[in-house]
Amino acid sequence: MSERTSPVTEGSQLSRRYFLKAAGGLGLTVAGMGLLEACGVKPAATGGTLETTTIRIPLANTISICMAPLYVAETLLKAAGFTNVQYTQAVGTDLSVGALVAGTGDITMQFSGPSMLYLDAGKPVTMLAGVHVGCFVLFGSSQIQQISDLKGKTIAVAQLGGAEHIYLSSMLANVSIDPTKDVTWTTSPVPQTKQLFIDGKIDAILAFPPTAQELQARRIGHVVVNSMMDQPWSDYFCCMVTVSQAFLQKNPVATKAALRAILQATDICALQPERPAKLMVDKGFSTNYEYTLAAMQQIPYNRWRVYNPEDTIRFYALLLRGVGMIKSTPDELIKQGTDWTFLKQLKAELPATPAPAGALAATRNLFCPVPGGRGAGAQQSLPKG
């Protein structure tokens, strides 16, 4: 495990220059104002001339608001020289990473688990950096008090091979339940799955934000696992920046510039959650600002400088390989489908940002009824192999 002692601590100071730059970038997106220029702050140099000024950002058909950095990054991408920033919607049940493979997208955010399935199948995608730690919350009925209670149950997910399916499969594997044999999977659209849980027709749901915040606020079910707080899930990245290998090889300068914009947008989400929350509501990805703001405040967006993304690959790969969902070893996946070169450079180039004051306490108070405690589903981390 990499060192978890972070320079990103409560009370640390953010340079005024970087804060104005970050806030200005989002202000341009939300309000259409030239705040960057008004503050006299210019975007950092990209390190060379962009090989392309067009970038395509594919999104899954079902969008979680944890993807906010992709939208917050729009202004930063344009400031970096991308004149044509395209957001494309996946068709049907396609994953955003699938668009990279199909050649219809360049860079995106994707939970690392499904990306590993693509890599295991020899698909040409590359993970560049972690964005945030967990965002999912597993809610259960009175019949589900811990993950092991899911054995023998029917579990509804949006799609097989998608984020919910792979995340839940990892959770099951972590308590020695074979997700390929010991549970029954059924697929339903996310709104339908949510309603089935509300109606008491299914026993558990892995909720995206802001559904998790809504269920908690309405006191529907109870928290079994909170991936933002409970170990081992809180020790690893959820969404990671993933790029088409063809785009990376052809456009290394543009790839680094895009990664820079997304990671700066991630900092903005941690520093000013109100702005991305409003943005996600304005774009129609959520209808409730309060739930959305709560989600933005709770998702750990300020970890990309601290956690080692290889730990994430090793952890999930060991779980998925152990139950036969992939054949590749962690080292094979790391060699085939990761490149941390730009991440290492950007860690040195971009100043550290402070953790939002009270964010951890807010998450604990919302999802952990016992002071200082964790959800009932917390498990011990597996050894790193």
C-alpha positions in Angstrom: 0.0 0.0 0.0 1.3 3.4 -0.8 1.9 6.1 1.8 -1.4 7.6 3.0 0.1 10.6 4.8 -1.1 13.5 2.6 0.0 17.1 2.2 -3.7 17.6 1.5 -5.0 18.1 5.0 -7.7 20.2 6.6 -6.4 23.7 7.4 -3.7 23.7 4.7 -3.7 26.7 2.5 -4.4 26.9 -1.2 -2.5 29.5 -3.2 -4.7 32.5 -4.2 -3.5 32.1 -7.8 -4.6 28.5 -8.1 -7.9 29.1 -6.3 -8.9 32.0 -8.6 -7.8 29.9 -11.6 -9.9 26.9 -10.5 -12.9 28.9 -9.4 -12.7 31.0 -12.6 -12.7 28.0 -14.8 -15.9 26.7 -13.3 -17.4 30.2 -13.2 -17.0 30.4 -16.9 -18.8 27.1 -17.4 -21.7 27.9 -15.1 -22.2 31.6 -15.7 -20.5 32.3 -19.1 -18.2 34.9 -17.5 -14.6 35.6 -18.2 -13.5 35.3 -14.6 -10.1 33.7 -15.5 -9.2 36.8 -17.5 -10.7 39.2 -14.9 -8.4 37.7 -12.3 -5.4 38.0 -14.5 -4.8 34.3 -14.4 -3.7 32.4 -17.5 -4.0 28.7 -18.0 -0.8 26.8 -17.3 1.3 25.8 -20.4 0.4 22.5 -21.9 4.0 21.6 -22.5 3.8 21.8 -26.3 1.4 22.4 -29.2 -1.7 20.3 -29.1 -1.7 17.7 -31.9 -5.5 18.1 -32.1 -7.9 20.7 -30.9 -10.9 18.3 -30.9 -11.6 16.0 -28.0 -14.5 13.6 -27.6 -15.7 12.7 -24.1 -18.1 9.7 -24.1 -20.5 9.2 -21.2 -22.4 6.1 -20.1 -26.1 5.9 -20.9 -26.8 6.2 -17.1 -24.8 9.1 -15.7 -23.8 9.4 -12.1 -23.1 12.9 -10.9 -19.8 11.7 -9.6 -18.8 12.4 -13.3 -19.0 16.1 -12.6 -15.3 16.7 -13.2 -15.8 15.9 -16.9 -18.3 18.7 -17.2 -16.4 21.1 -15.0 -13.3 20.5 -17.2 -15.0 21.9 -20.3 -13.8 25.5 -19.8 -10.4 24.3 -18.7 -10.1 22.2 -21.9 -11.1 25.2 -24.0 -8.6 27.4 -22.1 -5.9 24.7 -22.9 -6.6 25.1 -26.6 -9.3 22.5 -27.4 -11.7 24.4 -29.6 -14.1 21.5 -30.1 -15.1 19.7 -26.9 -17.7 17.0 -27.7 -19.7 15.2 -25.1 -21.3 12.1 -26.6 -23.9 9.8 -25.1 -23.5 6.0 -25.2 -26.2 4.1 -27.0 -28.3 1.5 -25.0 -26.2 -0.2 -22.4 -22.8 0.8 -23.8 -20.2 1.8 -21.2 -18.2 5.0 -21.8 -15.0 3.0 -22.0 -16.6 1.0 -24.9 -16.7 4.2 -26.9 -12.9 4.4 -26.6 -12.6 0.9 -28.0 -15.1 1.6 -30.8 -13.1 4.7 -31.8 -16.0 7.1 -31.1 -14.5 8.6 -28.0 -11.0 9.8 -26.8 -11.0 10.2 -23.0 -13.4 9.6 -20.2 -13.9 8.6 -16.6 -14.8 5.0 -15.8 -14.9 2.7 -12.7 -11.7 0.7 -13.0 -13.5 -2.7 -12.7 -15.2 -2.7 -16.1 -12.0 -1.3 -17.6 -10.2 -4.3 -16.4 -12.6 -6.6 -18.1 -11.9 -4.7 -21.3 -8.2 -5.0 -20.8 -8.5 -8.7 -20.0 -10.2 -9.1 -23.4 -7.3 -7.3 -25.1 -9.1 -4.0 -25.7 -6.9 -1.0 -26.4 -7.6 1.4 -23.4 -5.2 3.0 -21.0 -5.8 4.2 -17.4 -4.0 7.4 -16.6 -5.0 8.5 -13.1 -7.5 8.0 -10.3 -10.1 10.7 -9.9 -12.0 10.0 -6.7 -12.5 7.3 -4.2 -15.9 5.6 -3.7 -19.3 7.1 -4.5 -21.6 4.0 -4.3 -23.6 3.1 -1.2 -25.0 -0.4 -0.8 -28.5 -0.1 0.8 -30.2 -3.2 2.2 -33.6 -4.2 3.5 -34.0 -5.7 7.0 -33.0 -9.0 5.4 -29.6 -7.7 4.4 -27.4 -6.7 7.4 -24.0 -7.5 5.8 -22.6 -8.4 2.4 -22.7 -12.1 3.1 -26.5 -11.9 3.5 -26.6 -11.4 -0.3 -25.7 -15.1 -0.9 -28.5 -16.9 -2.7 -30.3 -13.6 -3.4 -31.4 -12.1 -6.7 -29.6 -8.8 -7.3 -30.8 -6.2 -9.8 -28.3 -4.1 -11.6 -28.4 -1.8 -14.7 -26.3 -4.1 -16.8 -23.9 -7.0 -16.5 -20.4 -5.9 -16.9 -21.3 -2.4 -15.8 -20.1 -0.4 -12.7 -22.8 -1.8 -10.3 -22.3 -5.4 -11.4 -18.5 -5.3 -11.1 -18.5 -3.3 -7.9 -21.0 -5.7 -6.2 -19.1 -8.7 -7.6 -15.9 -7.4 -6.0 -17.8 -6.9 -2.7 -19.1 -10.5 -2.8 -15.8 -11.9 -3.7 -14.2 -10.1 -0.8 -16.4 -12.2 1.6 -15.9 -15.5 -0.3 -19.2 -15.4 -2.3 -18.8 -16.4 -5.9 -20.7 -13.7 -7.9 -20.9 -16.1 -10.9 -22.5 -18.9 -9.0 -23.9 -17.8 -5.6 -26.2 -15.0 -6.6 -28.7 -14.5 -9.4 -28.4 -11.3 -11.4 -31.2 -9.5 -13.1 -31.0 -6.3 -15.2 -33.3 -3.3 -15.0 -32.9 0.4 -15.8 -31.6 2.4 -12.8 -34.9 4.3 -12.1 -36.8 1.0 -12.2 -34.3 -0.7 -9.8 -34.5 2.2 -7.4 -38.3 2.0 -7.4 -38.2 -1.8 -6.8 -36.1 -1.2 -3.7 -38.4 1.6 -2.5 -41.4 -0.7 -3.0 -39.7 -3.4 -1.0 -39.5 -5.8 -4.0 -35.8 -6.3 -3.9 -33.5 -6.6 -0.9 -30.5 -4.5 -1.9 -29.4 -1.7 -4.2 -26.0 -0.3 -5.0 -27.0 3.4 -5.3 -25.3 6.0 -7.4 -25.2 9.6 -6.2 -27.5 11.4 -5.7 -29.8 8.3 -5.3 -27.8 7.3 -2.2 -28.4 10.7 -0.6 -32.1 10.6 -1.5 -32.6 7.1 0.1 -30.8 8.2 3.2 -32.8 11.4 3.5 -36.1 9.5 3.0 -35.0 6.8 5.5 -35.5 4.0 2.9 -33.5 0.9 3.8 -30.2 1.1 5.7 -26.6 1.4 4.8 -24.7 -1.9 4.4 -21.5 -0.5 2.8 -20.5 3.1 2.2 -17.6 3.0 -0.3 -16.6 6.5 0.6 -16.0 5.5 4.2 -15.7 1.8 4.6 -12.5 -0.1 4.1 -11.3 -1.6 2.0 -13.3 0.2 -0.6 -12.4 3.7 0.7 -8.7 2.8 0.2 -9.0 2.6 -3.6 -10.1 4.7 -6.5 -13.5 4.3 -8.0 -13.5 6.3 -11.3 -10.2 6.6 -13.2 -9.3 8.7 -16.2 -9.2 6.3 -19.1 -8.0 7.1 -22.7 -8.1 5.4 -26.0 -4.6 3.9 -26.7 -4.8 5.2 -30.2 -5.5 8.8 -29.0 -2.7 8.6 -26.4 -0.1 7.4 -28.9 -1.1 9.9 -31.6 -1.7 12.9 -29.3 0.5 12.7 -26.2 0.5 16.5 -25.6 -3.3 16.7 -26.0 -3.7 13.7 -23.7 -1.7 15.4 -20.9 -3.5 18.7 -21.4 -6.9 16.8 -21.1 -5.8 15.0 -18.0 -4.6 18.2 -16.5 -8.0 19.8 -17.1 -9.9 16.9 -15.6 -7.7 16.7 -12.5 -8.0 20.5 -12.0 -11.7 20.1 -12.3 -11.5 17.4 -9.7 -9.9 19.9 -7.3 -12.7 22.4 -8.1 -15.3 19.8 -7.1 -13.5 19.4 -3.7 -13.1 23.1 -3.1 -16.4 24.5 -4.4 -19.0 21.7 -4.4 -21.9 24.2 -4.7 -20.8 25.1 -8.3 -20.6 21.6 -9.8 -23.8 20.7 -7.9 -25.6 23.5 -9.7 -24.0 22.6 -13.0 -25.2 19.0 -12.7 -28.7 20.1 -11.9 -28.6 22.7 -14.7 -27.6 20.1 -17.2 -30.5 17.9 -16.1 -28.5 15.0 -14.5 -30.2 15.6 -11.2 -33.5 17.3 -10.3 -32.7 17.9 -6.6 -30.0 20.4 -5.8 -29.8 19.5 -2.1 -29.2 15.8 -2.7 -26.7 16.7 -5.4 -24.8 19.1 -3.2 -24.7 16.5 -0.4 -23.2 14.0 -2.9 -20.6 16.5 -4.1 -19.6 17.3 -0.6 -19.2 13.7 0.4 -17.4 12.1 -2.6 -13.7 12.1 -1.8 -12.4 14.1 -4.8 -9.1 15.2 -3.2 -7.2 11.9 -3.3 -5.7 11.8 -6.7 -2.3 13.2 -5.5 -2.3 10.8 -2.5 -3.3 7.3 -3.5 -1.3 5.1 -5.7 -3.6 4.0 -8.7 -1.7 0.8 -9.1 -3.0 -0.3 -5.7 -6.5 0.0 -7.1 -5.7 -2.2 -10.1 -4.1 -4.8 -7.9 -6.9 -4.9 -5.4 -9.8 -5.3 -7.9 -7.8 -7.5 -10.2 -7.1 -10.0 -7.4 -10.8 -10.1 -6.5 -12.1 -10.5 -10.0 -9.4 -13.0 -11.0 -10.1 -15.0 -7.9 -13.7 -15.7 -9.0 -12.8 -16.2 -12.7 -14.2 -12.9 -14.1 -10.8 -12.1 -15.5 -7.7 -14.2 -16.4 -5.0 -11.6 -16.3 -2.8 -11.0 -13.3 -2.6 -7.5 -11.8 0.9 -7.1 -13.2 -0.3 -8.0 -16.7 -3.1 -5.4 -16.5 -0.8 -2.7 -15.2 1.7 -3.4 -18.0 -1.0 -3.6 -20.7 -3.4 -0.9 -19.7 -1.8 1.8 -17.5 0.5 4.8 -18.0 1.2 7.0 -15.0 3.8 9.2 -16.7 1.5 12.3 -17.0 0.1 11.8 -13.5 3.6 11.9 -12.0 4.4 15.0 -13.9 1.1 16.7 -12.9 1.5 15.9 -9.3 4.7 17.9 -9.4 3.3 20.7 -11.6 0.0 21.4 -9.9 -0.1 22.8 -6.4 -1.7 20.8 -3.6 -5.3 21.7 -2.6 -6.8 21.5 0.9 -9.4 18.9 1.9 -12.8 20.7 2.2 -13.4 21.5 5.8 -15.8 19.2 7.5 -16.3 17.0 4.4 -15.3 13.8 6.2 -17.4 14.6 9.2 -20.4 15.4 6.9 -20.1 12.0 5.2 -19.8 10.2 8.5 -22.8 12.0 10.0 -25.0 11.2 7.0 -24.2 7.6 6.5 -22.9 6.3 9.8 -25.6 6.4 12.6 -23.1 5.4 15.3 -20.7 8.3 16.0 -17.3 7.5 14.7 -18.5 4.1 13.3 -18.6 2.7 9.9 -21.3 1.0 7.9 -22.1 -2.6 8.8 -20.5 -3.9 5.7 -16.9 -2.8 6.3 -14.5 -5.5 5.5 -10.7 -6.1 5.9 -8.5 -5.3 3.0 -6.9 -8.2 1.1 -3.1 -8.4 1.0 -1.7 -6.7 -2.1 -0.3 -9.2 -4.6 
